[in-house]
Amino acid sequence: SVCFDCTPGYTSFNGSGCVGCPAGRADNAGTTGCALCAAGTFNDLPAQVACTACVVGRFTSPDGTRCDPCVAGSFFNGGKIFSMLWKHVYTF
């Protein structure tokens, strides 16, 4: 039998054919096998090759399908979790 590469945005599970990466994951042009979107990025569509950056003031949801807003008094710290600002520190 002959093996074929899947189209970017798709991957093979157990060699049984190509399936689109689910939302919240991306195939990175055929090299990662549907990796979860990195911190600070999201993907709300299936079969994608890249994730999109979150806008300022938002952080990646746990499933990588959206960017959630930071609550008042918090900020995005570069990870998937937001952190509370120090007491008496203000942002505008």
C-alpha positions as CSV (number, residue, x, y, z in Angstrom):
1,S,0.0,0.0,0.0
2,V,1.0,3.6,-0.5
3,C,0.9,6.4,2.1
4,F,-0.2,9.9,1.2
5,D,0.3,13.2,3.0
6,C,-2.8,14.9,4.3
7,T,-3.7,18.4,3.1
8,P,-2.5,21.1,5.5
9,G,-5.1,21.6,8.2
10,Y,-5.9,17.9,8.2
11,T,-4.2,14.9,9.9
12,S,-4.5,11.2,10.0
13,F,-5.5,9.3,13.1
14,N,-4.3,5.7,13.0
15,G,-3.7,5.9,9.3
16,S,-7.4,5.6,8.5
17,G,-7.7,8.7,6.2
18,C,-7.4,12.5,6.6
19,V,-9.6,14.4,9.0
20,G,-9.8,18.2,9.5
21,C,-8.2,19.5,12.7
22,P,-10.9,20.6,15.2
23,A,-11.5,24.2,16.1
24,G,-9.0,25.3,18.8
25,R,-6.2,23.4,17.0
26,A,-4.2,23.9,13.9
27,D,-1.9,21.8,11.7
28,N,0.8,24.4,11.1
29,A,1.1,23.7,7.4
30,G,1.2,19.9,7.8
31,T,3.9,19.7,10.5
32,T,2.3,19.6,13.9
33,G,-0.6,17.1,13.7
34,C,-3.4,19.3,15.0
35,A,-1.6,21.0,18.0
36,L,-3.7,23.0,20.5
37,C,-3.5,26.8,19.8
38,A,-0.6,28.4,21.7
39,A,-1.2,30.8,24.5
40,G,-2.4,34.2,23.2
41,T,-3.9,32.6,20.0
42,F,-7.2,31.0,19.0
43,N,-8.9,29.2,16.1
44,D,-12.7,29.1,15.9
45,L,-12.8,27.1,12.6
46,P,-11.9,23.5,11.8
47,A,-9.2,22.4,9.3
48,Q,-6.9,25.4,9.7
49,V,-3.2,25.6,9.3
50,A,-2.6,28.4,11.9
51,C,-4.2,30.1,14.9
52,T,-4.9,33.8,15.1
53,A,-3.5,36.2,17.8
54,C,-5.9,37.4,20.5
55,V,-6.4,41.2,20.7
56,V,-5.0,43.1,23.6
57,G,-7.1,42.6,26.8
58,R,-8.1,39.0,25.9
59,F,-6.6,35.6,26.6
60,T,-7.0,32.1,25.1
61,S,-9.9,30.0,26.3
62,P,-8.9,26.6,27.7
63,D,-10.1,24.8,24.5
64,G,-8.4,27.4,22.2
65,T,-11.6,28.2,20.3
66,R,-11.9,31.9,21.4
67,C,-10.2,34.7,23.3
68,D,-12.0,35.6,26.5
69,P,-11.9,39.1,28.0
70,C,-9.8,39.8,31.0
71,V,-11.9,40.8,34.0
72,A,-11.6,44.3,35.6
73,G,-8.4,44.4,37.6
74,S,-6.6,41.7,35.7
75,F,-4.3,41.4,32.7
76,F,-3.0,38.8,30.2
77,N,0.3,37.5,31.5
78,G,1.4,35.6,28.3
79,G,-0.2,32.3,29.4
80,K,-3.7,31.0,29.2
81,I,-4.6,32.4,32.6
82,F,-4.9,36.0,33.5
83,S,-3.4,37.4,36.7
84,M,-4.7,40.0,39.2
85,L,-2.8,43.3,39.2
86,W,-0.9,44.3,42.3
87,K,-2.9,46.3,44.9
88,H,-2.9,50.0,44.1
89,V,-1.7,49.5,40.5
90,Y,-4.0,50.9,37.9
91,T,-4.4,50.5,34.2
92,F,-6.1,52.9,31.8
